[in-house]
Amino acid sequence: FCLAWIGWHLPETHQLVPVAECGDQTQYLKTITVYVDDRPEGHGPSGTAFRTGQPYICNDALTDPATIPWRPALEHRGFQASAALPIRVNGAVSGTLSVYAGERNFFHDREIGLLEEAVTDISFALDNFEREAARRLAEQTVRNEKQFSDMMIESMPGILYFYDSTGQFLRWNRN
């Protein structure tokens, strides 16, 4: 590919902003704005892939009506074909992987299949990161609650014992 980038959705602006890229020697990503809403810059390959949750394959970037807002920049950089695929986090589309090729009709079933596998792997990894972050947050919450409980028990005047409903001894304060 001539260029590959991951665009992440900013809900407050409705934009897909580049968060990772490779191959952007010509600064293409600094010259474009991609949206995910209904304006013309939201109907290109990346915006469409984001909105529909389906890959958008553009095998002739210089004639596809979806590329009109970016056509001069595409032509100047020699990008002839592109593919944009949705990236999901917890099942919801959160970004896209967009790749560009220097030849028309580049994307066939094999290439599309490999790209779909790549975004599935990225989505799986992001889901794992989310689960891990949630697990760590839950553990920290439990630690904070235990610390608070311990502090409250220790600050009680006098001797304090706790038993469960079966009469089993659970804990006590230092007094």
N, C-alpha and C positions, 0 to 999 in steps of 0.2 A: 504494500500500500504506500501511496505517496504521503498520506496523512491519516492518523487515527486520533480521535479524541473522545473523551467522555464529557458529556454535558450534564450538569446537575440542575434540577429545577429549583428556582427561587420563587416560592408562591407569591411573595409580595410584589414582584415585578413581572411575573409570568414568563421569565426568561430561562433559557438553558444556558448556563455559564460553564465555560471550560474549567474542569477541575483536574484534568490530566490530559496530556497530549504527547504525541511523538511524530516527528517529521514536519513540523510547522516552520521550516526554514524561511518561508516567504511571508510569515506573519499573517497568514490568512485569517486566523481566529481573532486577531485584533481588529480586522476590518469588517467583521460581520456581527450581526445581532440576530439571535434566533429566539423566537417566542414559541409558546405552546398554546396560545389562544387563537382567536379567529382573524387576526390581522394578517396581511400577506406574508409577513416574516414568520408566521406561525403555521403556514401551509407547506413549508418545505419538507424535505425528507425527515429531518430530525424532529421538527414540531409535529408532523403527522404520525411518526412512529410513537412519539410520546402520547399524543391524544388518543390514538386508536389502540395502543398496546400491541401493535403488530409491526413486523419489520417493513421498512419501506426501501425497496430496491429501485435504484435509478440507474439504468444501464446506458443512458445517453443524457448526461447532465446538461448538454448544450441545447437540447430540444425539449426536455421535460418541462411542462408548464409550471411545475412546482418549484423549479429552480430560478425562475425569472428574477427575484430580488438579488440573487447572488451570481447570476450568469456572467457578468463581466469579470468578477473576481475569480470564478472558476476557470474561465477561458484563459485569463492572464496567467494562471498558475498551472495550466495543463491538466486540470482535473476533468476527466472524461466520464467517470461513473462514480456512483457513491452508494453506500448502504447505511441505513440507520436502523438500529435495533433497540427496543426498550429494555431498560434495566429495572428490575423490580426489587423492592425491599418490603418484606412481609406481604407480598402479593400485590402491592400497589406500585404503579410505574413512578419512579423517582428520578430517572435520568435516561440518557441514551448513549450508546456506543455508535459513533459515526466514523466510517472509513471511506477513503477516496482512492481511486485507481486512475492511472494515466492512460488507460485504454477503454474504449467503448465496449459494451457487452462483456464486461469482466466477470460479473457476478452470475454464477450458475448454481445449480442445486448443491454441488459439493462445497463451494465457497460459502454459500448461505448457511448450509448445515454447520460448518465449522464456526461461523460467526454466532449462530444461535447457541451452539454449545458453549462458546466463550461467555456470552451474556448470562447463560444459565449458571455457569461457574461463578461469575462475578456476583450474581444475585444470591447464590447460595452462601458465598463468603460474607456478603453484607448482612444477610439474615443471621449468620453465626455471630458476627460482631454485635448486632443488635441484641441477640439473646445473651451474649456474654456481658454486655453493658447492663442489661436488666438484672442479670444474676448478681453482678457486683453491687448494683444499687440495692437490691434486696438484702444482700449480706450486710452492707453498711447500715441499712435501716435496722436490721436485727441487732447489730452491735450497738448502735445508738440507743435503742430501746432497752437493751440489757444494761448498758452503762447508766441510763436514767433510773431504771428500776433498782439497780444496786445502790446508787446514790440515795434514792428515796428510802430504801430499807435501812441503810446505815445511818441516815440522819434522824431516824425515829428514836425518840427517847425511850429508855427502858429496854427490856428484853422482848424480842419479837421472833416468833416461830411461825413457819408456814407448813401446813399439811395439805395433802390433796384430799379429794372426796372419799377416798378409801381409808384415810387416816395415816397414810404413808408420810413420813417426815420429808420435807423438801429442802428447806433452808432456814437460816436464822441470821440475825444481825450480830455484830461483834459484842454488843452489850450482854 
